[in-house]
Amino acid sequence: MLKTEFENNILTAYIDGEIDHDTAAKIRTRIDGAAQSLKPKVLYLDFSGVSFMDSSGIGLVMGRYRQMKLIGGMLRVTNIPDRMYRIFAMSGIEGLGVLR
């Protein structure tokens, strides 16, 4: 479901599987715990392994964006599958500058 790596002050969270209401809460808890203890300058959310996402995925990204701002870091969302990119575009999240 989630694998994290921390190197050079960058925390990367590799999300795997589905992001829905139930899984988003578990993912959020693990990412938030790692970010609070490690205080990375950049948090990358890697969506390459995500097979399904509902609006909970947008909430997951928005919450991590706020968290990183609070600790003085940045958020980047990477490797969004083409079939999910539309959800991100429609949400207006592109305006945050987090998509790469």
Biopython code that builds the backbone (N, CA, C, O; Angstrom):
import numpy as np
from Bio.PDB.StructureBuilder import StructureBuilder

atoms = [
    (1, "MET", "N", (0.809, -1.191, 0.000)),
    (1, "MET", "CA", (0.000, 0.000, 0.000)),
    (1, "MET", "C", (0.857, 1.262, 0.000)),
    (1, "MET", "O", (0.555, 2.221, -0.710)),
    (2, "LEU", "N", (1.933, 1.260, 0.801)),
    (2, "LEU", "CA", (2.780, 2.450, 0.872)),
    (2, "LEU", "C", (4.200, 2.063, 1.256)),
    (2, "LEU", "O", (4.429, 1.300, 2.195)),
    (3, "LYS", "N", (5.143, 2.609, 0.504)),
    (3, "LYS", "CA", (6.563, 2.448, 0.827)),
    (3, "LYS", "C", (7.150, 3.850, 0.863)),
    (3, "LYS", "O", (6.833, 4.677, 0.008)),
    (4, "THR", "N", (7.998, 4.123, 1.840)),
    (4, "THR", "CA", (8.623, 5.442, 1.923)),
    (4, "THR", "C", (10.141, 5.314, 1.903)),
    (4, "THR", "O", (10.713, 4.321, 2.354)),
    (5, "GLU", "N", (10.765, 6.344, 1.371)),
    (5, "GLU", "CA", (12.227, 6.466, 1.370)),
    (5, "GLU", "C", (12.573, 7.884, 1.793)),
    (5, "GLU", "O", (11.867, 8.833, 1.452)),
    (6, "PHE", "N", (13.668, 8.024, 2.541)),
    (6, "PHE", "CA", (14.131, 9.348, 2.952)),
    (6, "PHE", "C", (15.604, 9.454, 2.630)),
    (6, "PHE", "O", (16.421, 8.686, 3.137)),
    (7, "GLU", "N", (15.937, 10.417, 1.782)),
    (7, "GLU", "CA", (17.324, 10.626, 1.384)),
    (7, "GLU", "C", (17.514, 12.083, 0.976)),
    (7, "GLU", "O", (16.663, 12.657, 0.296)),
    (8, "ASN", "N", (18.620, 12.675, 1.389)),
    (8, "ASN", "CA", (18.950, 14.062, 1.041)),
    (8, "ASN", "C", (17.828, 15.040, 1.374)),
    (8, "ASN", "O", (17.534, 15.952, 0.601)),
    (9, "ASN", "N", (17.205, 14.837, 2.537)),
    (9, "ASN", "CA", (16.143, 15.710, 3.014)),
    (9, "ASN", "C", (14.885, 15.652, 2.143)),
    (9, "ASN", "O", (14.077, 16.581, 2.149)),
    (10, "ILE", "N", (14.726, 14.552, 1.393)),
    (10, "ILE", "CA", (13.551, 14.335, 0.552)),
    (10, "ILE", "C", (12.868, 13.051, 1.010)),
    (10, "ILE", "O", (13.490, 11.992, 1.084)),
    (11, "LEU", "N", (11.587, 13.165, 1.314)),
    (11, "LEU", "CA", (10.776, 12.007, 1.664)),
    (11, "LEU", "C", (9.927, 11.654, 0.453)),
    (11, "LEU", "O", (9.168, 12.487, -0.041)),
    (12, "THR", "N", (10.054, 10.429, -0.022)),
    (12, "THR", "CA", (9.248, 9.960, -1.143)),
    (12, "THR", "C", (8.313, 8.871, -0.642)),
    (12, "THR", "O", (8.740, 7.898, -0.021)),
    (13, "ALA", "N", (7.021, 9.056, -0.926)),
    (13, "ALA", "CA", (6.008, 8.067, -0.562)),
    (13, "ALA", "C", (5.496, 7.429, -1.849)),
    (13, "ALA", "O", (4.870, 8.091, -2.676)),
    (14, "TYR", "N", (5.767, 6.147, -2.007)),
    (14, "TYR", "CA", (5.318, 5.389, -3.182)),
    (14, "TYR", "C", (3.987, 4.742, -2.820)),
    (14, "TYR", "O", (3.937, 3.788, -2.043)),
    (15, "ILE", "N", (2.919, 5.268, -3.389)),
    (15, "ILE", "CA", (1.583, 4.769, -3.089)),
    (15, "ILE", "C", (1.242, 3.676, -4.088)),
    (15, "ILE", "O", (1.463, 3.824, -5.290)),
    (16, "ASP", "N", (0.699, 2.573, -3.574)),
    (16, "ASP", "CA", (0.407, 1.425, -4.417)),
    (16, "ASP", "C", (-1.021, 0.948, -4.167)),
    (16, "ASP", "O", (-1.446, 0.828, -3.018)),
    (17, "GLY", "N", (-1.753, 0.679, -5.231)),
    (17, "GLY", "CA", (-3.115, 0.160, -5.088)),
    (17, "GLY", "C", (-4.152, 1.253, -5.224)),
    (17, "GLY", "O", (-3.978, 2.205, -5.985)),
    (18, "GLU", "N", (-5.236, 1.104, -4.476)),
    (18, "GLU", "CA", (-6.371, 2.016, -4.563)),
    (18, "GLU", "C", (-6.328, 3.064, -3.460)),
    (18, "GLU", "O", (-5.885, 2.808, -2.340)),
    (19, "ILE", "N", (-6.809, 4.263, -3.819)),
    (19, "ILE", "CA", (-6.976, 5.316, -2.814)),
    (19, "ILE", "C", (-8.466, 5.607, -2.732)),
    (19, "ILE", "O", (-9.051, 6.203, -3.636)),
    (20, "ASP", "N", (-9.066, 5.176, -1.630)),
    (20, "ASP", "CA", (-10.466, 5.472, -1.349)),
    (20, "ASP", "C", (-10.548, 5.948, 0.098)),
    (20, "ASP", "O", (-9.523, 6.173, 0.742)),
    (21, "HIS", "N", (-11.746, 6.098, 0.597)),
    (21, "HIS", "CA", (-11.921, 6.644, 1.954)),
    (21, "HIS", "C", (-11.127, 5.854, 3.000)),
    (21, "HIS", "O", (-10.450, 6.439, 3.846)),
    (22, "ASP", "N", (-11.213, 4.536, 2.935)),
    (22, "ASP", "CA", (-10.546, 3.703, 3.940)),
    (22, "ASP", "C", (-9.027, 3.717, 3.812)),
    (22, "ASP", "O", (-8.320, 3.896, 4.804)),
    (23, "THR", "N", (-8.528, 3.530, 2.597)),
    (23, "THR", "CA", (-7.078, 3.460, 2.424)),
    (23, "THR", "C", (-6.425, 4.822, 2.585)),
    (23, "THR", "O", (-5.284, 4.908, 3.041)),
    (24, "ALA", "N", (-7.129, 5.891, 2.217)),
    (24, "ALA", "CA", (-6.553, 7.239, 2.336)),
    (24, "ALA", "C", (-6.203, 7.550, 3.789)),
    (24, "ALA", "O", (-5.176, 8.173, 4.057)),
    (25, "ALA", "N", (-7.039, 7.126, 4.717)),
    (25, "ALA", "CA", (-6.774, 7.394, 6.137)),
    (25, "ALA", "C", (-5.502, 6.688, 6.596)),
    (25, "ALA", "O", (-4.706, 7.265, 7.337)),
    (26, "LYS", "N", (-5.308, 5.455, 6.164)),
    (26, "LYS", "CA", (-4.105, 4.709, 6.540)),
    (26, "LYS", "C", (-2.854, 5.322, 5.909)),
    (26, "LYS", "O", (-1.818, 5.462, 6.561)),
    (27, "ILE", "N", (-2.968, 5.679, 4.647)),
    (27, "ILE", "CA", (-1.834, 6.291, 3.945)),
    (27, "ILE", "C", (-1.471, 7.615, 4.611)),
    (27, "ILE", "O", (-0.300, 7.896, 4.868)),
    (28, "ARG", "N", (-2.483, 8.411, 4.884)),
    (28, "ARG", "CA", (-2.282, 9.729, 5.513)),
    (28, "ARG", "C", (-1.555, 9.594, 6.847)),
    (28, "ARG", "O", (-0.624, 10.350, 7.129)),
    (29, "THR", "N", (-1.975, 8.639, 7.663)),
    (29, "THR", "CA", (-1.358, 8.443, 8.972)),
    (29, "THR", "C", (0.125, 8.112, 8.845)),
    (29, "THR", "O", (0.952, 8.660, 9.574)),
    (30, "ARG", "N", (0.458, 7.224, 7.929)),
    (30, "ARG", "CA", (1.864, 6.831, 7.770)),
    (30, "ARG", "C", (2.717, 7.968, 7.207)),
    (30, "ARG", "O", (3.832, 8.195, 7.675)),
    (31, "ILE", "N", (2.200, 8.681, 6.208)),
    (31, "ILE", "CA", (2.967, 9.791, 5.625)),
    (31, "ILE", "C", (3.144, 10.905, 6.657)),
    (31, "ILE", "O", (4.240, 11.444, 6.810)),
    (32, "ASP", "N", (2.077, 11.243, 7.357)),
    (32, "ASP", "CA", (2.156, 12.323, 8.347)),
    (32, "ASP", "C", (3.147, 11.991, 9.460)),
    (32, "ASP", "O", (3.899, 12.859, 9.902)),
    (33, "GLY", "N", (3.151, 10.750, 9.906)),
    (33, "GLY", "CA", (4.095, 10.348, 10.943)),
    (33, "GLY", "C", (5.531, 10.487, 10.480)),
    (33, "GLY", "O", (6.382, 10.989, 11.215)),
    (34, "ALA", "N", (5.800, 10.046, 9.267)),
    (34, "ALA", "CA", (7.157, 10.150, 8.723)),
    (34, "ALA", "C", (7.554, 11.616, 8.532)),
    (34, "ALA", "O", (8.673, 12.008, 8.862)),
    (35, "ALA", "N", (6.639, 12.417, 8.001)),
    (35, "ALA", "CA", (6.959, 13.828, 7.759)),
    (35, "ALA", "C", (7.183, 14.587, 9.067)),
    (35, "ALA", "O", (8.067, 15.440, 9.144)),
    (36, "GLN", "N", (6.396, 14.284, 10.084)),
    (36, "GLN", "CA", (6.566, 14.969, 11.367)),
    (36, "GLN", "C", (7.892, 14.622, 12.028)),
    (36, "GLN", "O", (8.529, 15.482, 12.635)),
    (37, "SER", "N", (8.302, 13.382, 11.912)),
    (37, "SER", "CA", (9.553, 12.999, 12.568)),
    (37, "SER", "C", (10.780, 13.381, 11.739)),
    (37, "SER", "O", (11.807, 13.759, 12.304)),
    (38, "LEU", "N", (10.693, 13.291, 10.428)),
    (38, "LEU", "CA", (11.860, 13.556, 9.573)),
    (38, "LEU", "C", (11.977, 15.009, 9.134)),
    (38, "LEU", "O", (13.073, 15.476, 8.824)),
    (39, "LYS", "N", (10.869, 15.719, 9.104)),
    (39, "LYS", "CA", (10.823, 17.127, 8.661)),
    (39, "LYS", "C", (11.560, 17.335, 7.324)),
    (39, "LYS", "O", (12.526, 18.096, 7.263)),
    (40, "PRO", "N", (11.107, 16.667, 6.265)),
    (40, "PRO", "CA", (11.772, 16.797, 4.966)),
    (40, "PRO", "C", (11.554, 18.184, 4.363)),
    (40, "PRO", "O", (10.588, 18.874, 4.687)),
    (41, "LYS", "N", (12.462, 18.572, 3.491)),
    (41, "LYS", "CA", (12.287, 19.820, 2.738)),
    (41, "LYS", "C", (11.291, 19.612, 1.608)),
    (41, "LYS", "O", (10.574, 20.538, 1.228)),
    (42, "VAL", "N", (11.247, 18.380, 1.065)),
    (42, "VAL", "CA", (10.331, 18.059, -0.022)),
    (42, "VAL", "C", (9.693, 16.699, 0.263)),
    (42, "VAL", "O", (10.364, 15.751, 0.672)),
    (43, "LEU", "N", (8.393, 16.630, 0.040)),
    (43, "LEU", "CA", (7.671, 15.372, 0.098)),
    (43, "LEU", "C", (7.183, 15.069, -1.311)),
    (43, "LEU", "O", (6.434, 15.848, -1.900)),
    (44, "TYR", "N", (7.609, 13.942, -1.841)),
    (44, "TYR", "CA", (7.123, 13.476, -3.136)),
    (44, "TYR", "C", (6.074, 12.401, -2.899)),
    (44, "TYR", "O", (6.321, 11.435, -2.177)),
    (45, "LEU", "N", (4.909, 12.567, -3.503)),
    (45, "LEU", "CA", (3.898, 11.526, -3.529)),
    (45, "LEU", "C", (3.958, 10.904, -4.917)),
    (45, "LEU", "O", (3.599, 11.547, -5.903)),
    (46, "ASP", "N", (4.404, 9.671, -4.996)),
    (46, "ASP", "CA", (4.551, 8.984, -6.275)),
    (46, "ASP", "C", (3.305, 8.135, -6.523)),
    (46, "ASP", "O", (3.036, 7.177, -5.798)),
    (47, "PHE", "N", (2.552, 8.501, -7.559)),
    (47, "PHE", "CA", (1.284, 7.841, -7.865)),
    (47, "PHE", "C", (1.427, 6.750, -8.926)),
    (47, "PHE", "O", (0.415, 6.259, -9.426)),
    (48, "SER", "N", (2.639, 6.360, -9.283)),
    (48, "SER", "CA", (2.825, 5.399, -10.382)),
    (48, "SER", "C", (2.166, 4.052, -10.106)),
    (48, "SER", "O", (1.800, 3.350, -11.048)),
    (49, "GLY", "N", (2.006, 3.675, -8.847)),
    (49, "GLY", "CA", (1.407, 2.387, -8.520)),
    (49, "GLY", "C", (-0.073, 2.454, -8.176)),
    (49, "GLY", "O", (-0.659, 1.453, -7.764)),
    (50, "VAL", "N", (-0.686, 3.630, -8.341)),
    (50, "VAL", "CA", (-2.094, 3.786, -7.982)),
    (50, "VAL", "C", (-2.975, 3.273, -9.118)),
    (50, "VAL", "O", (-2.854, 3.715, -10.261)),
    (51, "SER", "N", (-3.864, 2.333, -8.788)),
    (51, "SER", "CA", (-4.729, 1.737, -9.803)),
    (51, "SER", "C", (-6.121, 2.370, -9.834)),
    (51, "SER", "O", (-6.813, 2.293, -10.849)),
    (52, "PHE", "N", (-6.533, 2.991, -8.736)),
    (52, "PHE", "CA", (-7.844, 3.636, -8.637)),
    (52, "PHE", "C", (-7.749, 4.744, -7.608)),
    (52, "PHE", "O", (-7.031, 4.637, -6.614)),
    (53, "MET", "N", (-8.496, 5.822, -7.869)),
    (53, "MET", "CA", (-8.534, 6.924, -6.921)),
    (53, "MET", "C", (-9.882, 7.605, -7.036)),
    (53, "MET", "O", (-10.360, 7.872, -8.138)),
    (54, "ASP", "N", (-10.498, 7.889, -5.890)),
    (54, "ASP", "CA", (-11.688, 8.722, -5.891)),
    (54, "ASP", "C", (-11.302, 10.080, -5.284)),
    (54, "ASP", "O", (-10.119, 10.410, -5.204)),
    (55, "SER", "N", (-12.281, 10.846, -4.868)),
    (55, "SER", "CA", (-11.975, 12.191, -4.340)),
    (55, "SER", "C", (-11.118, 12.139, -3.073)),
    (55, "SER", "O", (-10.529, 13.150, -2.690)),
    (56, "SER", "N", (-11.042, 10.991, -2.428)),
    (56, "SER", "CA", (-10.179, 10.852, -1.248)),
    (56, "SER", "C", (-8.715, 11.095, -1.604)),
    (56, "SER", "O", (-7.941, 11.556, -0.766)),
    (57, "GLY", "N", (-8.336, 10.790, -2.834)),
    (57, "GLY", "CA", (-6.970, 11.038, -3.283)),
    (57, "GLY", "C", (-6.652, 12.520, -3.325)),
    (57, "GLY", "O", (-5.548, 12.935, -2.974)),
    (58, "ILE", "N", (-7.618, 13.318, -3.754)),
    (58, "ILE", "CA", (-7.431, 14.774, -3.773)),
    (58, "ILE", "C", (-7.296, 15.281, -2.340)),
    (58, "ILE", "O", (-6.448, 16.125, -2.051)),
    (59, "GLY", "N", (-8.134, 14.762, -1.445)),
    (59, "GLY", "CA", (-8.031, 15.146, -0.036)),
    (59, "GLY", "C", (-6.691, 14.773, 0.563)),
    (59, "GLY", "O", (-6.123, 15.523, 1.357)),
    (60, "LEU", "N", (-6.188, 13.607, 0.178)),
    (60, "LEU", "CA", (-4.875, 13.163, 0.646)),
    (60, "LEU", "C", (-3.792, 14.151, 0.215)),
    (60, "LEU", "O", (-2.931, 14.521, 1.013)),
    (61, "VAL", "N", (-3.835, 14.571, -1.032)),
    (61, "VAL", "CA", (-2.840, 15.519, -1.551)),
    (61, "VAL", "C", (-2.982, 16.879, -0.866)),
    (61, "VAL", "O", (-1.988, 17.469, -0.443)),
    (62, "MET", "N", (-4.205, 17.369, -0.758)),
    (62, "MET", "CA", (-4.415, 18.689, -0.143)),
    (62, "MET", "C", (-3.932, 18.717, 1.305)),
    (62, "MET", "O", (-3.302, 19.684, 1.733)),
    (63, "GLY", "N", (-4.223, 17.675, 2.048)),
    (63, "GLY", "CA", (-3.782, 17.615, 3.441)),
    (63, "GLY", "C", (-2.277, 17.576, 3.573)),
    (63, "GLY", "O", (-1.717, 18.207, 4.469)),
    (64, "ARG", "N", (-1.613, 16.844, 2.692)),
    (64, "ARG", "CA", (-0.145, 16.777, 2.730)),
    (64, "ARG", "C", (0.446, 18.116, 2.297)),
    (64, "ARG", "O", (1.493, 18.519, 2.802)),
    (65, "TYR", "N", (-0.205, 18.800, 1.378)),
    (65, "TYR", "CA", (0.237, 20.142, 0.971)),
    (65, "TYR", "C", (0.227, 21.075, 2.185)),
    (65, "TYR", "O", (1.202, 21.781, 2.444)),
    (66, "ARG", "N", (-0.873, 21.070, 2.916)),
    (66, "ARG", "CA", (-0.975, 21.930, 4.121)),
    (66, "ARG", "C", (0.073, 21.533, 5.160)),
    (66, "ARG", "O", (0.713, 22.398, 5.757)),
    (67, "GLN", "N", (0.247, 20.245, 5.373)),
    (67, "GLN", "CA", (1.212, 19.779, 6.361)),
    (67, "GLN", "C", (2.631, 20.236, 6.000)),
    (67, "GLN", "O", (3.373, 20.710, 6.861)),
    (68, "MET", "N", (2.994, 20.093, 4.740)),
    (68, "MET", "CA", (4.345, 20.483, 4.328)),
    (68, "MET", "C", (4.542, 21.986, 4.459)),
    (68, "MET", "O", (5.633, 22.435, 4.811)),
    (69, "LYS", "N", (3.515, 22.765, 4.184)),
    (69, "LYS", "CA", (3.615, 24.215, 4.377)),
    (69, "LYS", "C", (3.873, 24.551, 5.843)),
    (69, "LYS", "O", (4.655, 25.449, 6.154)),
    (70, "LEU", "N", (3.217, 23.832, 6.731)),
    (70, "LEU", "CA", (3.382, 24.082, 8.171)),
    (70, "LEU", "C", (4.793, 23.791, 8.654)),
    (70, "LEU", "O", (5.281, 24.465, 9.561)),
    (71, "ILE", "N", (5.455, 22.806, 8.071)),
    (71, "ILE", "CA", (6.811, 22.487, 8.524)),
    (71, "ILE", "C", (7.877, 23.134, 7.625)),
    (71, "ILE", "O", (9.064, 22.832, 7.741)),
    (72, "GLY", "N", (7.436, 24.027, 6.730)),
    (72, "GLY", "CA", (8.374, 24.769, 5.899)),
    (72, "GLY", "C", (8.903, 24.005, 4.697)),
    (72, "GLY", "O", (9.970, 24.324, 4.174)),
    (73, "GLY", "N", (8.166, 23.006, 4.263)),
    (73, "GLY", "CA", (8.601, 22.208, 3.120)),
    (73, "GLY", "C", (7.680, 22.367, 1.923)),
    (73, "GLY", "O", (6.761, 23.186, 1.922)),
    (74, "MET", "N", (7.949, 21.569, 0.912)),
    (74, "MET", "CA", (7.168, 21.607, -0.327)),
    (74, "MET", "C", (6.627, 20.214, -0.632)),
    (74, "MET", "O", (7.166, 19.203, -0.183)),
    (75, "LEU", "N", (5.555, 20.190, -1.402)),
    (75, "LEU", "CA", (4.968, 18.931, -1.854)),
    (75, "LEU", "C", (5.075, 18.851, -3.366)),
    (75, "LEU", "O", (4.872, 19.844, -4.064)),
    (76, "ARG", "N", (5.395, 17.664, -3.873)),
    (76, "ARG", "CA", (5.389, 17.387, -5.305)),
    (76, "ARG", "C", (4.650, 16.078, -5.522)),
    (76, "ARG", "O", (4.902, 15.099, -4.820)),
    (77, "VAL", "N", (3.745, 16.053, -6.483)),
    (77, "VAL", "CA", (3.019, 14.843, -6.840)),
    (77, "VAL", "C", (3.541, 14.391, -8.197)),
    (77, "VAL", "O", (3.505, 15.149, -9.166)),
    (78, "THR", "N", (4.025, 13.159, -8.263)),
    (78, "THR", "CA", (4.676, 12.685, -9.480)),
    (78, "THR", "C", (4.041, 11.400, -10.001)),
    (78, "THR", "O", (3.333, 10.687, -9.291)),
    (79, "ASN", "N", (4.324, 11.142, -11.266)),
    (79, "ASN", "CA", (3.939, 9.890, -11.936)),
    (79, "ASN", "C", (2.454, 9.585, -11.835)),
    (79, "ASN", "O", (2.061, 8.465, -11.511)),
    (80, "ILE", "N", (1.635, 10.588, -12.114)),
    (80, "ILE", "CA", (0.192, 10.390, -12.098)),
    (80, "ILE", "C", (-0.207, 9.663, -13.375)),
    (80, "ILE", "O", (0.075, 10.149, -14.470)),
    (81, "PRO", "N", (-0.862, 8.501, -13.255)),
    (81, "PRO", "CA", (-1.308, 7.802, -14.466)),
    (81, "PRO", "C", (-2.257, 8.678, -15.282)),
    (81, "PRO", "O", (-3.067, 9.419, -14.725)),
    (82, "ASP", "N", (-2.150, 8.584, -16.591)),
    (82, "ASP", "CA", (-2.968, 9.418, -17.469)),
    (82, "ASP", "C", (-4.451, 9.350, -17.133)),
    (82, "ASP", "O", (-5.136, 10.372, -17.164)),
    (83, "ARG", "N", (-4.955, 8.167, -16.814)),
    (83, "ARG", "CA", (-6.385, 8.007, -16.552)),
    (83, "ARG", "C", (-6.835, 8.751, -15.293)),
    (83, "ARG", "O", (-8.028, 9.000, -15.118)),
    (84, "MET", "N", (-5.898, 9.106, -14.421)),
    (84, "MET", "CA", (-6.245, 9.828, -13.197)),
    (84, "MET", "C", (-5.936, 11.315, -13.285)),
    (84, "MET", "O", (-6.396, 12.099, -12.455)),
    (85, "TYR", "N", (-5.175, 11.695, -14.268)),
    (85, "TYR", "CA", (-4.752, 13.096, -14.353)),
    (85, "TYR", "C", (-5.960, 14.022, -14.458)),
    (85, "TYR", "O", (-5.938, 15.141, -13.945)),
    (86, "ARG", "N", (-7.014, 13.550, -15.124)),
    (86, "ARG", "CA", (-8.216, 14.373, -15.299)),
    (86, "ARG", "C", (-8.825, 14.747, -13.948)),
    (86, "ARG", "O", (-9.306, 15.867, -13.775)),
    (87, "ILE", "N", (-8.807, 13.824, -12.999)),
    (87, "ILE", "CA", (-9.345, 14.105, -11.666)),
    (87, "ILE", "C", (-8.558, 15.243, -11.021)),
    (87, "ILE", "O", (-9.137, 16.137, -10.404)),
    (88, "PHE", "N", (-7.248, 15.202, -11.165)),
    (88, "PHE", "CA", (-6.407, 16.270, -10.613)),
    (88, "PHE", "C", (-6.693, 17.602, -11.312)),
    (88, "PHE", "O", (-6.808, 18.640, -10.661)),
    (89, "ALA", "N", (-6.807, 17.561, -12.636)),
    (89, "ALA", "CA", (-7.045, 18.786, -13.397)),
    (89, "ALA", "C", (-8.395, 19.409, -13.026)),
    (89, "ALA", "O", (-8.495, 20.626, -12.872)),
    (90, "MET", "N", (-9.421, 18.585, -12.884)),
    (90, "MET", "CA", (-10.759, 19.093, -12.561)),
    (90, "MET", "C", (-10.828, 19.641, -11.140)),
    (90, "MET", "O", (-11.655, 20.507, -10.856)),
    (91, "SER", "N", (-9.981, 19.154, -10.250)),
    (91, "SER", "CA", (-10.033, 19.576, -8.853)),
    (91, "SER", "C", (-9.444, 20.968, -8.638)),
    (91, "SER", "O", (-9.686, 21.590, -7.604)),
    (92, "GLY", "N", (-8.675, 21.456, -9.602)),
    (92, "GLY", "CA", (-8.009, 22.740, -9.443)),
    (92, "GLY", "C", (-6.690, 22.649, -8.698)),
    (92, "GLY", "O", (-6.053, 23.666, -8.425)),
    (93, "ILE", "N", (-6.284, 21.438, -8.370)),
    (93, "ILE", "CA", (-5.057, 21.226, -7.606)),
    (93, "ILE", "C", (-3.804, 21.661, -8.385)),
    (93, "ILE", "O", (-2.750, 21.912, -7.800)),
    (94, "GLU", "N", (-3.941, 21.742, -9.687)),
    (94, "GLU", "CA", (-2.795, 22.174, -10.501)),
    (94, "GLU", "C", (-2.317, 23.565, -10.106)),
    (94, "GLU", "O", (-1.133, 23.881, -10.224)),
    (95, "GLY", "N", (-3.243, 24.388, -9.637)),
    (95, "GLY", "CA", (-2.905, 25.741, -9.241)),
    (95, "GLY", "C", (-1.956, 25.823, -8.051)),
    (95, "GLY", "O", (-1.366, 26.874, -7.802)),
    (96, "LEU", "N", (-1.806, 24.736, -7.324)),
    (96, "LEU", "CA", (-0.895, 24.718, -6.180)),
    (96, "LEU", "C", (0.544, 24.512, -6.614)),
    (96, "LEU", "O", (1.464, 24.707, -5.819)),
    (97, "GLY", "N", (0.750, 24.124, -7.845)),
    (97, "GLY", "CA", (2.114, 23.889, -8.324)),
    (97, "GLY", "C", (2.734, 22.621, -7.802)),
    (97, "GLY", "O", (3.958, 22.526, -7.710)),
    (98, "VAL", "N", (1.913, 21.633, -7.454)),
    (98, "VAL", "CA", (2.451, 20.416, -6.876)),
    (98, "VAL", "C", (2.619, 19.293, -7.900)),
    (98, "VAL", "O", (3.313, 18.312, -7.633)),
    (99, "LEU", "N", (2.000, 19.427, -9.051)),
    (99, "LEU", "CA", (2.044, 18.351, -10.047)),
    (99, "LEU", "C", (3.302, 18.444, -10.892)),
    (99, "LEU", "O", (3.711, 19.529, -11.306)),
    (100, "ARG", "N", (3.921, 17.272, -11.148)),
    (100, "ARG", "CA", (5.120, 17.252, -11.975)),
    (100, "ARG", "C", (5.023, 16.128, -12.955)),
    (100, "ARG", "O", (5.935, 15.927, -13.757)),
]
sb = StructureBuilder()
sb.init_structure("model")
sb.init_model(0)
sb.init_chain("A")
sb.init_seg("    ")
for serial, (resi, resn, name, xyz) in enumerate(atoms, 1):
    if name == "N":
        sb.init_residue(resn, " ", resi, " ")
    sb.init_atom(name, np.array(xyz, "f"), 0.0, 1.0, " ", f" {name:<3s}", serial, name[0])
structure = sb.get_structure()
